[in-house]
């Protein structure tokens, strides 16, 4: 009987160095590297709007918004993970020469059919282990709806914000995030959203 083949895991150092020169982004899960798939325009519109709104609202303040080019380092008990969220807010920033951030206060992911299971499961579970994290935002594409997992003591409680008139309070970073700004110029089809329900 032959011995099982040993897996060659990629070190954090090799991963970070490779990302600096790679034409595509990769996420890192405990020694394994996965290329990120492309996204639809609507996903990019929502992610861009979220970053732009946070960036504008935090101008001149201690906390800073980052877009999807900034990866978040997550230290688990024995391994590391690196994810590229669609937007994040960091108040204790890493050195400018680093290519990642370790202490986000807010993380936002835009859901899609391809990523929803991971964003609501694996990624959520990992992000919520970050000691500095105060709010994890899951932003839907098909309807104006955001689920916020907000830290309350040692636990995270779920809040739901629906409709273009809703506003997400973010006292953790002394601001707020209107859904009208997240979904600016996003067109919903009749099958996606009932205007009377979400626009009233």
Steps between C-alpha positions, in 0.01 A plus 500: 500500500643838402516792739260789449651785302591800716336825395733790427337792675588854399651717772353838592822668387492335156132583460546868584798531269315326218197728535716808443585376149186309408265639231204342684411492868507186712358421840706297745350230722742336737768419242275468195461775240184557294462735204210743530232492233384807312182684597200643316472874449224530759727342761778745417257795508377409847850428633633824351210703641552351846870585501439848355237585760714380791809674360319834464338480842828416674711765328721676754425249776720239665325204339553435129299310241667248270374347176518143371871526421582485871505154652422423863729271699317267739703312759334175600634274777748317276483662157435822313239602248495796263181628340431798271174653628313743275555777755644536847568767759816495708579731791835346602678468168795281408818659373467657155748252353278204596253354250234402753309623803453305824265711713183588307208652690249461214504246215252498211436225245262523203309175461456314173358159421854369455640640828202518735559166670866586567434861606222395740689195626874450479594867466256621763627244751859608431437875504311481830812363670683831442517676840464851353203422275179676602275458194486257207273617217348257248361704210250340265505565124148408399315723749598798718567303816799482735549257787733630770669276754584743781711425806312525827730402783642157420235416239388627160136588450332513159327816375316540169465825303263504202396760246674796344391728785669287765820621665753274673632663818873446548578660837812284515657737245286809575303494177210334320445331165179571304378221275422768240876556469585130493251443216551829314434450124423130551196398297281224640275305266135440597592141580770619738311751710147620559526878485203556730667287766852639480462859381219620728 
